[in-house]
């Protein structure tokens, strides 16, 4: 009889320990689930940021290409302006030499 009581007490203790352990595991699992949810949210936000970054990078490349084209056009215009300026200077120099020659 006493052996059965001891066995029952041991069983009660084991069951109580098992319940405590299960509760601890539940708390650990709940904490891990919260961390997983937060990481999934962070991952989704990062994916959105990366998508926006790629879009802005594409827009910046378009702007750089446009500015390079504008720069080349300005170089051409500047070269034409320089040619006209040199022609005008030569013309004035030629007229001045003719004037002095006369």
C-alpha positions, 0 to 999 in steps of 0.5 A: 500500500505504501509503495502504491502511495509513493508511486502515486506521489512520484507520478503526481510530481512527474505530472506537475513537472511535466505541466511546468515544463510544457508551460515553459515550452509554450512560453518559449514557442510563443516568444519564438513565434513573435520573433518570427513574425517580427522578422517576416515583417522586417523582411517584407519592409526590406523587400519594399525598400529594395524595390524602391531603391531599384526604381530610384536607381533606374530613375537616376540612371535615366537622369544621368543619361539625359544630363550626359546628352545635354552635356554633349549638346552644350559641348557642340554648341560651345564649339560652334560658338567658339568657331563663330567667335574666332571668325569674328575676331579674324574678321575684325583683325582683317578689317583693322589691318585693311584700315591701317594699311589704307 
